[in-house]
Amino acid sequence: MKQRAAALASGTVLTFSTTGLYAAQNDFLARGMKIISSGLVAFGAVWTIWGIVGLASGLNDHNGQDIKQGVLRAIGGVLISVAALWLTSIDFNFG
């Protein structure tokens, strides 16, 4: 008991636990951003596929407005996926 009280009084245990807590928070942020990024990549892929389907439908009907919307939607989906992948490159180490 006396050793534990001495360790608490010296502050070494508190410093170590604070560092561990800080590392856990950084890990939490990194894991959260990885999950968000994965969801955004999946959404971007679905949006790209939907744009390609719209483009094909517009080409089949010879409808210029649908062709334009399909191309822009596909490009938007690719941009969403690229931005989501870029999020994983951000370093959340604040220390």
Contacts in CASP RR format, 6 or more apart in sequence:
PFRMAT RR
TARGET T0000
AUTHOR 0000-0000-0000
METHOD contacts of the structure
MODEL  1
MKQRAAALASGTVLTFSTTGLYAAQNDFLARGMKIISSGLVAFGAVWTIW
GIVGLASGLNDHNGQDIKQGVLRAIGGVLISVAALWLTSIDFNFG
7 13 0 8 1.000
8 14 0 8 1.000
22 95 0 8 1.000
26 92 0 8 1.000
26 93 0 8 1.000
26 94 0 8 1.000
29 92 0 8 1.000
30 92 0 8 1.000
33 87 0 8 1.000
33 88 0 8 1.000
33 90 0 8 1.000
33 92 0 8 1.000
34 88 0 8 1.000
36 84 0 8 1.000
36 87 0 8 1.000
37 84 0 8 1.000
37 85 0 8 1.000
37 87 0 8 1.000
37 88 0 8 1.000
38 84 0 8 1.000
39 84 0 8 1.000
40 80 0 8 1.000
40 81 0 8 1.000
40 83 0 8 1.000
40 84 0 8 1.000
40 87 0 8 1.000
41 81 0 8 1.000
41 84 0 8 1.000
41 85 0 8 1.000
43 80 0 8 1.000
43 84 0 8 1.000
44 76 0 8 1.000
44 77 0 8 1.000
44 78 0 8 1.000
44 80 0 8 1.000
44 81 0 8 1.000
44 84 0 8 1.000
45 77 0 8 1.000
45 81 0 8 1.000
47 73 0 8 1.000
47 74 0 8 1.000
47 76 0 8 1.000
47 77 0 8 1.000
47 80 0 8 1.000
48 73 0 8 1.000
48 74 0 8 1.000
48 76 0 8 1.000
48 77 0 8 1.000
48 78 0 8 1.000
48 81 0 8 1.000
50 73 0 8 1.000
51 69 0 8 1.000
51 70 0 8 1.000
51 71 0 8 1.000
51 73 0 8 1.000
51 74 0 8 1.000
51 77 0 8 1.000
52 70 0 8 1.000
52 74 0 8 1.000
54 66 0 8 1.000
54 69 0 8 1.000
54 70 0 8 1.000
54 73 0 8 1.000
55 66 0 8 1.000
55 67 0 8 1.000
55 70 0 8 1.000
55 71 0 8 1.000
55 73 0 8 1.000
55 74 0 8 1.000
57 63 0 8 1.000
57 66 0 8 1.000
58 64 0 8 1.000
58 66 0 8 1.000
58 67 0 8 1.000
58 70 0 8 1.000
59 67 0 8 1.000
END
